[in-house]
């Protein structure tokens, strides 16, 4: 299985990246032999991957990184870079390659402190790989200072450095940065393509695979989680009961509290899995004895880690709420489909009775206002409004219609 097999429903992107990887391989090979590099090349030093959530922006970028680091002997025989089994491909895909650095937002922004060392590394030669690759998963979350740091590195990159930026849309990235990148736009894969992937890769039963792909409208990551995680299916079922539970003010406020509590629980569970290990590893690196006191002068480092963990926990909570909001939006979109008499397939066909009831008991104008209330809640969360206040405002708006 090649690294390109992870690009679901993105044949146009795969073709462009494959051609660029072949030209990049020819460039490195020519340099190693002391030959003149090819005059025409589809390879460039900066790429911008855009597309809707779940389309696989980061997956495409990481597959490209693996292809650039591919050391398969088959390349000399005309094989395509990105074999998927050599050390270069494997370590790039799993995130352990020394010359593939990944930057992701811990909180709501990528701070300049998180970029300084990475930008500095981008000006060095590859340690043992073919390229020095910097992958920024959430380029839309770069703040002014960190974006300026990236801009300086992208303007005058080192000869063997490649920047891979991922963002929902090209407008989410500074014009000065995106003008120096080659843009690739990914599309939401079809329900059938995602379902086929779940059957082939994860061994999911075809019926369950189609249910998950349809319910998530082609969002690859969410579809995989819904198909393989019983807890995720139970959480979705609870969220989609909310439209029928907001008949009065008390019920609307209780529903809001339950949504926030569930998101807080998700964040706490994720923190328990990561924070303790992260803290122990840092203590060991700073020279703390097992179960003993920390060395002098390390309190600031530990405090910085605690702040990072706090920001990550807050983002995990927001991400969990965002998932619930996406499910609610899908529910009301199905309601609107019935109200307008459309014959399109429903995303939540398993909840047909509840959707029918909501469609009969309300007008299309009310449904549109409810969708707007959900979008307003998402915007409020992005602006760091207290989660409970934002969700309560939404559930009250859902009740009012």
Number of C-alpha atoms within 10 A of each C-alpha: 9 15 24 25 16 17 19 23 22 19 13 13 17 19 12 13 23 22 16 20 25 21 21 25 23 16 18 17 15 14 12 9 9 9 11 9 16 11 6 7 15 14 20 15 19 22 20 25 26 25 18 15 17 21 25 26 25 20 20 26 24 26 26 26 30 32 30 29 30 29 21 20 12 12 16 12 8 9 12 18 30 29 23 22 15 15 16 26 27 19 19 26 21 10 14 13 21 15 26 23 18 15 16 17 19 20 19 18 18 23 18 18 10 14 20 14 10 18 20 11 18 26 16 15 16 17 11 12 17 20 20 26 30 22 22 25 21 21 28 21 21 24 15 13 14 20 22 16 18 21 18 12 19 22 14 10 18 16 13 17 23 23 24 24 26 29 23 20 17 19 11 16 22 16 10 13 19 19 13 16 19 15 17 19 18 25 20 19 20 18 24 15 15 27 27 19 21 24 17 12 11 13 13 19 13 14 11 16 26 23 20 29 29 22 23 24 21 26 22 26 15 19 25 21 14 23 24 18 11 11 11 14 15 11 14 17 14 14 20 22 15 19 20 15 16 21 14 11 14 12 17 24 19 14 23 23 18 15 23 22 15 17 23 20 15 17 20 16 13 15 17 10 10 11 19 10 12 12 15 14 12 14 21 12 9 16 13 17 11 10 8 9 10 16 12 9 9 13 11 10 12 16 11 11 16 14 12 14 19 16 17 20 22 20 21 23 22 23 16 19 24 19 16 22 22 14 20 21 20 20 27 24 20 25 27 23 18 19 19 11 9 11 8 9 10 21 21 23 15 12 15 15 10 18 25 14 12 21 21 13 7 14 15 18 11 18 22 16 15 25 23 16 22 26 17 16 24 22 13 17 21 14 10 14 14 10 24 17 16 21 28 21 19 25 27 22 19 24 18 14 17
